[in-house]
Amino acid sequence: MGRRTKIIIAVITVAIVWPFAEIGIIAAQAQYYANGRPYCIEVSSNDRAMYYRSITSLSELNGFTLFAPYINGGGSGSTGSLQWTFNAVIVIATGSAPEWRNWSYWHQHFDWLTRQQSKVTHLYAPECQPQVDFVLKLPLFGK
């Protein structure tokens, strides 16, 4: 087997394995940031722009399907397609206001959101019910 063939096989393998490895990375990061506190994970709602919904299975966190959709801004140029939601957010119960963090593919962890950032992106109240060890209670595949 030639060097070029080995490289092609390696690239294809990474392209197939990475999206599923992302599930484990997100789950581990969620557990880390929650640090024993109740939390839940929400993803962009496909049927309602700028809204989130709770995940129902771990498979929803794979790199093939986890993305922030673009919405039609009604204009052209820089206002044609807009992205107003995050790929995924973790909501951590703190006893007072919830702590919001958004999943960053670039950083490979949940970035903390200020109250201002939460308000601007319509994160007022969680759509999901925070639980201790949320991801550990989810099935691998949904219905």
C-alpha positions in Angstrom: 0.0 0.0 0.0 1.4 3.3 -1.1 1.9 6.4 1.0 -0.9 8.3 -0.8 -3.4 5.5 -0.2 -2.5 5.4 3.5 -3.1 9.2 3.7 -6.5 8.9 2.0 -7.6 6.1 4.2 -6.5 8.0 7.3 -8.4 11.1 6.2 -11.6 9.1 5.5 -11.3 7.4 8.9 -10.9 10.7 10.7 -13.9 12.1 8.8 -16.1 9.2 9.8 -14.8 8.8 13.4 -14.6 12.4 14.5 -18.4 13.2 14.4 -19.1 10.3 16.7 -16.1 11.1 19.0 -17.6 14.5 19.4 -20.5 12.9 21.4 -18.0 11.8 24.0 -16.2 15.1 24.1 -19.4 17.1 24.6 -20.7 14.7 27.2 -17.3 14.8 29.1 -17.2 18.6 29.0 -20.8 18.9 30.2 -20.0 16.7 33.2 -16.9 18.7 33.9 -18.5 22.2 33.8 -21.6 21.0 35.8 -19.3 19.7 38.5 -22.1 17.8 40.3 -24.7 20.5 39.8 -27.9 19.9 37.8 -27.7 20.7 34.1 -29.2 19.9 30.7 -28.2 20.5 27.1 -30.3 22.2 24.5 -29.9 22.4 20.7 -31.3 24.7 18.1 -35.0 23.9 17.3 -35.4 23.1 13.6 -39.0 24.2 13.4 -38.8 27.5 15.3 -36.1 30.1 14.5 -34.1 31.4 17.5 -35.5 28.7 19.9 -33.9 25.7 21.6 -35.1 22.3 22.6 -33.8 19.7 25.0 -31.8 16.8 23.5 -33.4 13.4 24.0 -30.4 11.1 23.1 -26.7 11.3 22.9 -26.8 10.8 19.1 -28.1 14.3 18.7 -24.6 15.6 19.8 -22.8 14.0 16.8 -20.8 16.3 14.5 -22.9 15.5 11.5 -26.2 16.9 12.9 -25.2 19.3 15.6 -25.1 22.8 14.0 -26.6 26.3 14.3 -29.0 26.9 11.4 -29.1 30.0 9.3 -32.3 31.9 9.1 -33.4 34.1 6.3 -32.9 37.7 7.3 -35.1 39.0 4.4 -32.3 41.1 2.9 -29.4 40.6 0.7 -25.7 40.7 1.3 -24.7 40.7 5.0 -28.4 40.5 6.1 -29.5 37.7 3.8 -28.6 34.7 6.0 -28.2 35.1 9.8 -27.1 32.8 12.5 -28.8 33.7 15.8 -28.5 30.4 17.8 -25.6 28.3 19.0 -24.8 24.7 18.0 -25.7 23.6 21.6 -26.0 25.2 25.0 -25.6 23.8 28.4 -27.8 25.2 31.2 -26.4 24.8 34.7 -28.6 25.3 37.7 -26.8 27.6 40.2 -29.5 28.3 42.7 -30.2 31.7 41.3 -29.9 32.6 37.6 -28.9 29.7 35.3 -25.4 29.6 34.0 -25.4 29.4 30.2 -22.5 28.1 28.1 -22.4 27.5 24.3 -20.6 24.6 22.6 -17.7 25.8 20.6 -16.3 23.5 17.9 -13.3 25.7 17.7 -12.4 25.5 21.4 -13.9 22.0 21.9 -15.6 23.1 25.2 -18.5 25.1 26.4 -17.8 28.8 26.4 -19.3 30.8 29.2 -22.0 33.4 28.2 -22.5 36.6 30.1 -26.1 37.7 31.0 -25.9 40.2 28.2 -25.0 37.5 25.6 -27.7 35.3 27.0 -30.4 38.0 26.6 -29.3 39.0 23.1 -29.6 35.4 22.0 -33.0 34.8 23.6 -31.7 32.6 26.4 -34.1 33.6 29.1 -35.3 30.3 30.7 -34.2 26.8 29.9 -36.5 24.6 27.7 -35.1 21.5 29.5 -35.2 20.4 33.1 -31.7 20.4 34.7 -30.7 17.1 36.3 -27.5 15.9 37.9 -25.6 13.7 35.4 -28.0 14.7 32.6 -26.0 13.1 29.8 -25.4 9.9 31.7 -29.2 9.3 31.8 -29.7 9.7 28.1 -30.1 6.8 25.7 -27.6 6.5 22.8 -30.3 6.7 20.2 -33.7 8.4 20.3 -37.0 7.1 19.2 
